[in-house]
Amino acid sequence: MIDTTEQLIAAASSGEQDSLVCEDSAADLGDAQVWDGLGAGEPEQFDPASSVDRPGLDASWRVNLEETGAGGNSGQKVPTDVFYRETGTGTGTDLCVADVIWQTVSVR
């Protein structure tokens, strides 16, 4: 899951993320430069029935994104969470991006 997210970050940073997005997804991946300096956090199982921010989303996993750079995104809207859907065997190896949460980052 972390490797998949790192692949997404690399692809999104170069504008080549389309092949990783679910066919029926309306996920906004934004501009390539906002993905620079992001890294994968810990994955967690996603339960659409109990989700407050994405109720009913057809996804299996949620991975938070962490800034690994020098904090240059303060005041910008950046992707903070990626939701994945399992597309094949259910082993977590065949994943596509179902949605992305964006938030404005502020450093105190």
C-alpha positions in Angstrom: 0.0 0.0 0.0 2.8 2.4 0.9 4.7 1.4 -2.3 1.5 2.1 -4.4 1.1 5.5 -2.8 4.8 6.4 -3.4 4.2 5.3 -7.1 1.1 7.6 -7.2 3.1 10.5 -5.7 5.8 10.0 -8.3 3.3 9.7 -11.2 1.3 12.7 -10.0 4.4 14.8 -9.6 5.2 14.2 -13.3 1.5 14.5 -14.5 1.3 10.8 -15.4 -1.2 9.6 -12.7 -4.2 8.8 -15.0 -3.4 5.1 -15.2 -3.6 4.8 -11.4 -7.1 6.3 -11.1 -10.2 4.1 -11.1 -12.2 4.4 -14.3 -15.3 5.7 -12.5 -13.4 8.0 -10.1 -13.9 11.8 -10.1 -10.7 12.2 -8.0 -9.1 15.6 -8.3 -5.3 15.1 -8.5 -4.6 18.8 -9.1 -1.4 20.2 -10.4 1.8 18.1 -10.5 3.9 20.5 -8.3 1.7 20.1 -5.2 2.7 16.4 -5.0 6.4 17.3 -4.7 7.7 16.7 -1.2 4.9 14.4 -0.2 5.3 10.8 1.2 3.0 8.0 2.1 1.7 7.6 5.7 0.3 4.5 7.2 -2.6 2.7 5.4 -5.8 1.9 7.2 -8.8 -0.1 6.2 -11.6 2.2 5.0 -15.2 1.7 6.2 -17.6 3.8 4.0 -20.5 3.2 6.4 -18.7 5.0 9.3 -16.8 7.6 7.3 -17.5 11.2 8.2 -15.6 12.8 5.3 -16.4 10.3 2.5 -19.5 8.4 3.4 -20.5 5.7 0.9 -17.3 5.9 -1.1 -16.5 2.7 -2.9 -13.0 2.3 -1.4 -11.1 -0.3 0.7 -8.1 1.6 2.0 -7.1 5.1 3.1 -3.6 6.4 3.2 -2.6 9.8 4.7 0.0 11.8 2.9 2.8 13.4 4.8 5.1 16.3 3.9 8.7 15.1 3.7 10.2 18.3 2.4 10.9 21.6 4.2 7.2 22.7 4.7 7.0 24.8 1.6 3.2 24.2 1.2 2.0 26.4 4.0 -1.2 28.2 2.9 -1.6 26.0 -0.1 -4.3 23.4 -0.7 -2.6 20.0 -0.9 -3.7 16.4 -1.1 -3.8 14.9 2.4 -5.5 11.5 2.0 -5.8 9.0 -0.8 -8.6 6.4 -1.0 -8.0 3.2 -2.9 -10.3 0.5 -4.2 -9.1 -3.1 -4.7 -9.7 -4.0 -8.3 -8.7 -7.6 -8.5 -7.9 -10.4 -6.2 -8.5 -8.6 -2.9 -4.9 -9.0 -1.9 -4.2 -5.2 -1.9 -1.9 -5.5 -4.8 -4.4 -4.4 -7.5 -5.4 -0.9 -6.5 -6.8 2.2 -8.1 -7.4 5.7 -6.7 -11.0 6.2 -5.8 -10.7 9.7 -4.3 -8.4 12.3 -2.8 -9.0 14.7 0.1 -7.5 18.2 -0.3 -6.9 20.6 2.7 -5.2 23.9 3.2 -1.9 23.4 5.0 -0.9 25.9 7.7 2.3 25.7 9.6 2.3 27.3 13.1 
